[in-house]
């Protein structure tokens, strides 16, 4: 196991929330370092939970949801109420905060230890959709990027490519209005052909322009190592490794009622990240897993939803505990 990255809140937090250090419930290493999948160039991610001062609960002038600090390390600290809300919906990124290995904890408190003991209360069959949803978002990116690698757009689309005048005559609200009329009124089911043709051309142009902008952003933001892997294997292997990790974690939640943030299959996942699987194998595997997860959803003994009243009571208990210990 690689050495845990260093993070010191006092010296590395640059925000202006003076109460935040006192309010911290926990901080933990997150992301690839916590998964056991880090590479030498991997950024450091830190996540945590905090309890704001009483005025954020009892008054109206002060509000807080999370503190963020971009860079290396990348830091996000959630208000405990936002954490409970997201975790109760089996949000994968948030649930990882209370399931990292203790060796990855940077800050722990009695409040967090109580939360950690009750982490099972957040698990439900909703994981089937939250984890797989994140996984298939990765798959969508993989397919999009593969298309760009194999058949990159040749040039930025212009209006004349679609038989449109240089001056735009229909804006987005006009197009939306026409589509609404067609969908919701028989009276407008047969609009003049010229108008319908113009609407369809505007939609096609906007879609092509959006695709071009996404392609240009992708080229500009991917790093050199990732570019080389994508060019060599003709798909985004980093997204592939995360897809596999998410779907396997989903299976473990449904069957074993546990979340293994530090992956027992880390070496295989790193191999996937390095291109060990072909694109066809990945797609076939993902389709098989989708079918398997449907079956596991039916047989899982997890509740369909967590006990919200029990979680609400726990949240209140933790807030009061933290205030008592940190007057």
Secondary structure per residue as TSV (DSSP state, phi and psi in degrees):
chain	resnum	aa	ss	phi	psi
A	1	X	-	360.0	131.7
A	2	X	-	-70.8	156.3
A	3	X	-	-66.7	140.1
A	4	X	-	-65.0	135.7
A	5	X	-	-60.4	153.2
A	6	X	-	-89.3	140.1
A	7	X	-	-151.1	128.4
A	8	X	-	-125.2	116.3
A	9	X	H	-60.1	-44.3
A	10	X	H	-60.3	-38.1
A	11	X	H	-96.3	-20.9
A	12	X	H	-109.1	-9.9
A	13	X	-	-88.3	125.1
A	14	X	-	-110.9	5.4
A	15	X	-	-73.6	177.5
A	16	X	-	-112.9	16.8
A	17	X	-	-83.2	98.2
A	18	X	T	-65.4	-28.7
A	19	X	T	-83.0	-10.7
A	20	X	H	-62.2	-42.6
A	21	X	H	-59.7	-42.0
A	22	X	H	-67.9	-29.6
A	23	X	H	-85.0	-7.7
A	24	X	E	-65.0	128.7
A	25	X	E	-91.2	-41.8
A	26	X	E	-160.5	156.9
A	27	X	E	-134.7	140.9
A	28	X	E	-144.2	149.8
A	29	X	E	-64.0	142.8
A	30	X	E	-135.5	170.0
A	31	X	T	73.8	-149.2
A	32	X	H	-60.0	-35.1
A	33	X	H	-65.8	-37.2
A	34	X	H	-74.2	-30.9
A	35	X	H	-73.9	-18.2
A	36	X	T	81.8	21.1
A	37	X	-	-115.1	11.5
A	38	X	-	-67.7	147.5
A	39	X	-	-109.4	165.9
A	40	X	T	-54.2	-33.0
A	41	X	T	-92.1	2.5
A	42	X	-	-65.0	135.3
A	43	X	-	-68.7	160.8
A	44	X	-	-98.3	128.1
A	45	X	E	-113.4	135.1
A	46	X	E	-126.9	132.9
A	47	X	E	-129.1	156.8
A	48	X	E	-165.4	179.9
A	49	X	E	-131.9	145.1
A	50	X	E	-138.8	160.7
A	51	X	-	-113.1	112.1
A	52	X	-	-67.2	167.0
A	53	X	-	-63.0	165.9
A	54	X	T	-59.8	-32.9
A	55	X	H	-63.1	-22.9
A	56	X	H	-75.1	-17.3
A	57	X	H	-98.0	-40.3
A	58	X	H	-96.7	-25.4
A	59	X	-	-101.6	-171.9
A	60	X	S	-124.0	-15.5
A	61	X	S	-75.2	-29.7
A	62	X	-	-108.0	127.2
A	63	X	-	-129.8	154.2
A	64	X	-	-159.9	135.6
A	65	X	S	-121.1	-44.3
A	66	X	E	-163.8	154.6
A	67	X	E	-108.6	132.8
A	68	X	E	-125.7	145.1
A	69	X	E	-143.0	112.7
A	70	X	-	-83.0	154.3
A	71	X	S	128.0	-155.4
A	72	X	S	-128.1	100.4
A	73	X	S	-80.5	155.9
A	74	X	E	-95.0	123.2
A	75	X	E	-120.4	132.0
A	76	X	E	-136.8	127.1
A	77	X	E	-124.4	121.2
A	78	X	E	-93.6	141.3
A	79	X	E	-56.8	138.6
A	80	X	H	-58.3	-32.3
A	81	X	H	-70.6	-39.1
A	82	X	H	-66.8	-39.7
A	83	X	H	-57.7	-49.2
A	84	X	H	-60.0	-41.3
A	85	X	H	-62.0	-47.4
A	86	X	H	-72.5	-41.2
A	87	X	H	-65.7	-34.0
A	88	X	T	-67.1	-17.0
A	89	X	T	-99.0	11.1
A	90	X	T	60.5	39.1
A	91	X	-	-65.2	119.0
A	92	X	H	-58.8	-46.5
A	93	X	H	-63.2	-34.9
A	94	X	H	-79.4	-41.3
A	95	X	H	-61.5	-29.3
A	96	X	G	-61.1	-28.6
A	97	X	G	-59.0	-37.7
A	98	X	G	-99.5	14.4
A	99	X	T	-130.6	9.4
A	100	X	S	-69.9	159.0
A	101	X	-	-65.4	139.5
A	102	X	G	-52.1	-28.1
A	103	X	G	-66.6	-15.4
A	104	X	G	-96.6	-2.0
A	105	X	E	-72.9	133.5
A	106	X	E	-97.2	-43.3
A	107	X	E	-132.3	133.7
A	108	X	-	-135.3	155.7
A	109	X	-	-142.4	164.9
A	110	X	H	-56.1	-33.6
A	111	X	H	-62.4	-45.4
A	112	X	H	-68.2	-38.6
A	113	X	H	-61.0	-37.0
A	114	X	H	-66.4	-41.3
A	115	X	H	-64.9	-42.8
A	116	X	H	-61.1	-40.0
A	117	X	H	-63.0	-24.9
A	118	X	T	-109.7	18.7
A	119	X	G	-62.7	-24.9
A	120	X	G	-64.8	-22.0
A	121	X	G	-65.6	-19.2
A	122	X	G	-84.2	-15.8
A	123	X	-	-79.2	137.9
A	124	X	-	-156.2	175.9
A	125	X	T	-66.3	-11.4
A	126	X	T	-59.2	-21.2
A	127	X	H	-58.5	-31.1
A	128	X	H	-54.7	-39.5
A	129	X	H	-93.0	-34.6
A	130	X	H	-71.3	-48.3
A	131	X	H	-68.5	-45.6
A	132	X	H	-66.3	-32.4
A	133	X	H	-62.3	-45.2
A	134	X	H	-63.3	-40.7
A	135	X	H	-63.1	-43.3
A	136	X	H	-77.3	-18.0
A	137	X	H	-66.3	-38.6
A	138	X	H	-63.3	-42.5
A	139	X	H	-63.5	-38.2
A	140	X	H	-62.7	-42.0
A	141	X	H	-64.6	-41.2
A	142	X	H	-57.8	-46.4
A	143	X	H	-65.6	-42.0
A	144	X	H	-62.3	-47.0
A	145	X	H	-65.8	-37.0
A	146	X	H	-62.2	-40.1
A	147	X	H	-60.7	-40.0
A	148	X	H	-68.5	-35.4
A	149	X	H	-68.9	-45.2
A	150	X	H	-81.2	-31.2
A	151	X	S	-143.6	70.8
A	152	X	-	-65.4	145.7
A	153	X	-	-57.6	140.1
A	154	X	-	-83.2	-34.5
A	155	X	S	-158.7	164.9
A	156	X	-	-68.8	129.8
A	157	X	-	-68.8	145.9
A	158	X	-	-123.4	162.6
A	159	X	G	-61.7	-35.0
A	160	X	G	-65.4	-23.3
A	161	X	G	-60.8	-23.4
A	162	X	G	-112.2	16.2
A	163	X	T	70.4	27.5
A	164	X	-	-103.6	148.0
A	165	X	-	-67.8	154.5
A	166	X	S	-59.2	-38.5
A	167	X	S	-85.6	122.8
A	168	X	-	-69.0	127.0
A	169	X	-	-102.9	-21.4
A	170	X	S	-122.7	123.2
A	171	X	-	-91.4	-179.0
A	172	X	H	-61.0	-38.1
A	173	X	H	-69.1	-34.1
A	174	X	H	-64.1	-46.3
A	175	X	H	-60.4	-44.9
A	176	X	H	-61.6	-39.3
A	177	X	H	-64.7	-43.2
A	178	X	H	-63.1	-44.7
A	179	X	H	-62.8	-38.0
A	180	X	H	-63.6	-44.1
A	181	X	H	-61.6	-41.6
A	182	X	H	-64.0	-42.0
A	183	X	H	-75.9	-25.1
A	184	X	H	-119.9	4.4
A	185	X	-	-148.6	123.8
A	186	X	G	-64.0	-27.5
A	187	X	G	-61.4	-29.6
A	188	X	G	-107.3	20.7
A	189	X	S	-72.6	-20.0
A	190	X	S	-124.2	84.2
A	191	X	-	-83.2	160.0
A	192	X	-	-52.9	134.9
A	193	X	H	-56.9	-34.6
A	194	X	H	-64.3	-40.2
A	195	X	H	-67.4	-43.4
A	196	X	H	-63.9	-40.3
A	197	X	H	-62.9	-40.1
A	198	X	H	-65.0	-42.3
A	199	X	H	-60.7	-46.4
A	200	X	H	-65.4	-36.3
A	201	X	H	-67.1	-41.4
A	202	X	H	-61.5	-42.4
A	203	X	H	-64.4	-43.2
A	204	X	H	-64.9	-40.4
A	205	X	H	-64.9	-45.1
A	206	X	H	-62.8	-39.2
A	207	X	H	-65.6	-42.9
A	208	X	H	-66.4	-38.8
A	209	X	H	-67.1	-40.6
A	210	X	H	-62.4	-40.7
A	211	X	H	-62.9	-43.0
A	212	X	H	-62.7	-45.0
A	213	X	H	-63.5	-39.3
A	214	X	H	-64.7	-41.4
A	215	X	H	-62.1	-45.4
A	216	X	H	-64.9	-39.8
A	217	X	H	-65.5	-40.8
A	218	X	H	-60.1	-45.8
A	219	X	H	-63.3	-37.8
A	220	X	H	-76.5	-26.5
A	221	X	H	-104.7	-16.2
A	222	X	S	-75.2	142.7
A	223	X	-	-82.6	169.9
A	224	X	H	-62.9	-44.9
A	225	X	H	-62.7	-40.7
A	226	X	H	-67.7	-39.7
A	227	X	H	-58.5	-44.4
A	228	X	H	-63.8	-40.4
A	229	X	H	-66.0	-42.4
A	230	X	H	-63.9	-42.7
A	231	X	H	-66.0	-36.1
A	232	X	H	-72.9	-42.4
A	233	X	H	-104.1	-5.6
A	234	X	S	66.6	24.0
A	235	X	S	-164.4	165.5
A	236	X	-	-81.9	100.1
A	237	X	H	-72.7	-24.0
A	238	X	H	-67.9	-45.4
A	239	X	H	-60.5	-37.1
A	240	X	H	-61.7	-43.9
A	241	X	H	-62.8	-39.6
A	242	X	H	-70.3	-35.6
A	243	X	H	-59.6	-48.2
A	244	X	H	-63.3	-43.2
A	245	X	H	-60.5	-44.8
A	246	X	H	-66.1	-42.8
A	247	X	H	-71.1	-35.1
A	248	X	H	-69.7	-38.3
A	249	X	H	-63.9	-40.6
A	250	X	H	-58.3	-43.9
A	251	X	H	-61.4	-41.5
A	252	X	H	-66.3	-37.4
A	253	X	H	-63.2	-47.3
A	254	X	H	-68.1	-34.6
A	255	X	H	-93.1	-49.6
A	256	X	H	-101.1	-7.8
A	257	X	S	58.2	42.6
A	258	X	-	-145.3	158.4
A	259	X	-	-123.1	112.0
A	260	X	-	-93.6	89.7
A	261	X	S	-66.1	-51.5
A	262	X	S	-75.7	110.8
A	263	X	-	-77.2	127.6
A	264	X	T	-67.5	-19.4
A	265	X	T	-104.5	28.0
A	266	X	H	-57.1	-40.2
A	267	X	H	-64.8	-41.0
A	268	X	H	-66.5	-39.7
A	269	X	H	-64.1	-37.8
A	270	X	H	-65.8	-35.2
A	271	X	H	-65.3	-41.6
A	272	X	H	-60.2	-43.5
A	273	X	H	-58.8	-30.6
A	274	X	T	-92.3	5.5
A	275	X	T	98.2	20.4
A	276	X	-	-66.9	-27.3
A	277	X	S	-99.4	140.2
A	278	X	-	-73.9	162.5
A	279	X	H	-60.0	-44.1
A	280	X	H	-62.6	-39.7
A	281	X	H	-64.3	-41.0
A	282	X	H	-61.3	-46.8
A	283	X	H	-63.4	-43.9
A	284	X	H	-62.5	-43.8
A	285	X	H	-62.4	-44.2
A	286	X	H	-62.5	-40.2
A	287	X	H	-66.3	-40.0
A	288	X	H	-63.6	-41.7
A	289	X	H	-66.2	-35.6
A	290	X	H	-60.0	-43.4
A	291	X	H	-65.9	-43.2
A	292	X	H	-62.0	-42.9
A	293	X	H	-66.0	-32.8
A	294	X	H	-60.3	-43.5
A	295	X	H	-67.9	-42.1
A	296	X	H	-66.4	-32.4
A	297	X	H	-60.0	-41.2
A	298	X	H	-68.8	-35.2
A	299	X	H	-96.3	-10.5
A	300	X	-	-62.3	141.1
A	301	X	-	-91.7	4.3
A	302	X	S	-67.1	152.7
A	303	X	-	-68.6	158.1
A	304	X	S	-66.5	-34.8
A	305	X	S	-138.1	153.9
A	306	X	-	-72.1	163.7
A	307	X	-	-78.7	98.5
A	308	X	H	-65.6	-37.5
A	309	X	H	-63.7	-40.5
A	310	X	H	-66.5	-40.9
A	311	X	H	-67.0	-37.4
A	312	X	H	-63.6	-42.9
A	313	X	H	-64.0	-39.9
A	314	X	H	-63.9	-42.5
A	315	X	H	-59.2	-46.7
A	316	X	H	-62.7	-40.6
A	317	X	H	-61.8	-41.8
A	318	X	H	-68.7	-39.5
A	319	X	H	-61.2	-47.9
A	320	X	H	-65.4	-37.1
A	321	X	H	-62.6	-45.0
A	322	X	H	-67.0	-41.0
A	323	X	H	-62.7	-40.9
A	324	X	H	-62.7	-41.9
A	325	X	H	-79.4	-16.0
A	326	X	T	-133.3	66.1
A	327	X	-	-64.9	360.0
